[in-house]
Amino acid sequence: MVRIRLRRVGAKKQPSYRIVAADRESPRDGRFLEILGFYNPRTTPITIQLEEDRIYDWLNKGAQPSDSVLSVLKQAGAWERYQRFKAGESLETLLQESAAAEAARNVNPKTNI
């Protein structure tokens, strides 16, 4: 079974995360199938970059998001857009909406000290 989960990257005591599709049994920082985005909780505001078309594709194939990834997706608004995609809304419209939301969300991030 494939899970969409966080993979820790960054220096000691300075975590940032990649959102990846990985096999359920592979270790946290081990083998993965595809990088789907980036999440940095240490910046103000929090930096979230997602490849929503690839996330939708993996979710349609049966991948399960972890609890932490689900909260990141909800925070970015991607989860509700995915629900609208499942209901039949056009992918192009949703991707344009997500690009506008990402541009508004990721404005001049500064790392917290």
Contacts in CASP RR format, 6 or more apart in sequence:
PFRMAT RR
TARGET T0000
AUTHOR 0000-0000-0000
METHOD contacts of the structure
MODEL  1
MVRIRLRRVGAKKQPSYRIVAADRESPRDGRFLEILGFYNPRTTPITIQL
EEDRIYDWLNKGAQPSDSVLSVLKQAGAWERYQRFKAGESLETLLQESAA
AEAARNVNPKTNI
1 23 0 8 1.000
1 24 0 8 1.000
1 63 0 8 1.000
1 64 0 8 1.000
2 21 0 8 1.000
2 22 0 8 1.000
2 23 0 8 1.000
2 24 0 8 1.000
2 33 0 8 1.000
2 58 0 8 1.000
2 61 0 8 1.000
2 62 0 8 1.000
2 63 0 8 1.000
2 64 0 8 1.000
3 21 0 8 1.000
3 22 0 8 1.000
3 23 0 8 1.000
3 24 0 8 1.000
3 63 0 8 1.000
3 64 0 8 1.000
3 65 0 8 1.000
3 66 0 8 1.000
4 19 0 8 1.000
4 20 0 8 1.000
4 21 0 8 1.000
4 36 0 8 1.000
4 55 0 8 1.000
4 58 0 8 1.000
4 59 0 8 1.000
4 63 0 8 1.000
4 64 0 8 1.000
4 65 0 8 1.000
4 66 0 8 1.000
4 69 0 8 1.000
5 19 0 8 1.000
5 20 0 8 1.000
5 22 0 8 1.000
5 28 0 8 1.000
5 65 0 8 1.000
5 66 0 8 1.000
5 68 0 8 1.000
5 69 0 8 1.000
6 17 0 8 1.000
6 18 0 8 1.000
6 19 0 8 1.000
6 20 0 8 1.000
6 28 0 8 1.000
6 39 0 8 1.000
6 66 0 8 1.000
6 68 0 8 1.000
6 69 0 8 1.000
6 72 0 8 1.000
7 17 0 8 1.000
7 18 0 8 1.000
7 19 0 8 1.000
7 20 0 8 1.000
7 22 0 8 1.000
7 28 0 8 1.000
7 29 0 8 1.000
7 30 0 8 1.000
7 32 0 8 1.000
8 15 0 8 1.000
8 16 0 8 1.000
8 17 0 8 1.000
8 28 0 8 1.000
8 29 0 8 1.000
9 15 0 8 1.000
9 16 0 8 1.000
9 17 0 8 1.000
9 18 0 8 1.000
10 16 0 8 1.000
14 42 0 8 1.000
15 41 0 8 1.000
15 42 0 8 1.000
16 38 0 8 1.000
16 39 0 8 1.000
16 40 0 8 1.000
16 41 0 8 1.000
16 42 0 8 1.000
17 38 0 8 1.000
17 39 0 8 1.000
17 40 0 8 1.000
17 41 0 8 1.000
18 35 0 8 1.000
18 37 0 8 1.000
18 38 0 8 1.000
18 39 0 8 1.000
19 35 0 8 1.000
19 36 0 8 1.000
19 37 0 8 1.000
19 38 0 8 1.000
19 39 0 8 1.000
19 50 0 8 1.000
19 55 0 8 1.000
19 69 0 8 1.000
19 72 0 8 1.000
20 32 0 8 1.000
20 33 0 8 1.000
20 34 0 8 1.000
20 35 0 8 1.000
20 36 0 8 1.000
20 37 0 8 1.000
21 32 0 8 1.000
21 33 0 8 1.000
21 34 0 8 1.000
21 36 0 8 1.000
21 58 0 8 1.000
21 63 0 8 1.000
22 30 0 8 1.000
22 31 0 8 1.000
22 32 0 8 1.000
22 33 0 8 1.000
23 31 0 8 1.000
23 33 0 8 1.000
26 32 0 8 1.000
34 54 0 8 1.000
34 58 0 8 1.000
35 51 0 8 1.000
36 50 0 8 1.000
36 51 0 8 1.000
36 54 0 8 1.000
36 55 0 8 1.000
36 58 0 8 1.000
37 49 0 8 1.000
37 50 0 8 1.000
37 51 0 8 1.000
38 47 0 8 1.000
38 48 0 8 1.000
38 49 0 8 1.000
39 46 0 8 1.000
39 47 0 8 1.000
39 48 0 8 1.000
39 49 0 8 1.000
39 72 0 8 1.000
40 46 0 8 1.000
40 47 0 8 1.000
40 48 0 8 1.000
40 109 0 8 1.000
42 111 0 8 1.000
42 112 0 8 1.000
43 109 0 8 1.000
43 110 0 8 1.000
43 111 0 8 1.000
43 112 0 8 1.000
44 109 0 8 1.000
44 110 0 8 1.000
44 112 0 8 1.000
45 105 0 8 1.000
45 106 0 8 1.000
45 107 0 8 1.000
45 109 0 8 1.000
46 75 0 8 1.000
47 106 0 8 1.000
47 109 0 8 1.000
48 72 0 8 1.000
48 75 0 8 1.000
48 76 0 8 1.000
48 102 0 8 1.000
48 105 0 8 1.000
48 106 0 8 1.000
49 102 0 8 1.000
49 106 0 8 1.000
50 73 0 8 1.000
50 76 0 8 1.000
50 78 0 8 1.000
50 98 0 8 1.000
50 102 0 8 1.000
52 78 0 8 1.000
52 81 0 8 1.000
52 82 0 8 1.000
52 94 0 8 1.000
52 95 0 8 1.000
52 98 0 8 1.000
53 91 0 8 1.000
53 95 0 8 1.000
55 73 0 8 1.000
55 78 0 8 1.000
55 82 0 8 1.000
56 82 0 8 1.000
56 85 0 8 1.000
56 91 0 8 1.000
59 65 0 8 1.000
59 82 0 8 1.000
65 73 0 8 1.000
70 79 0 8 1.000
73 79 0 8 1.000
73 82 0 8 1.000
74 80 0 8 1.000
76 101 0 8 1.000
76 102 0 8 1.000
76 105 0 8 1.000
77 98 0 8 1.000
77 101 0 8 1.000
78 98 0 8 1.000
81 94 0 8 1.000
81 97 0 8 1.000
81 98 0 8 1.000
84 94 0 8 1.000
85 91 0 8 1.000
85 94 0 8 1.000
END
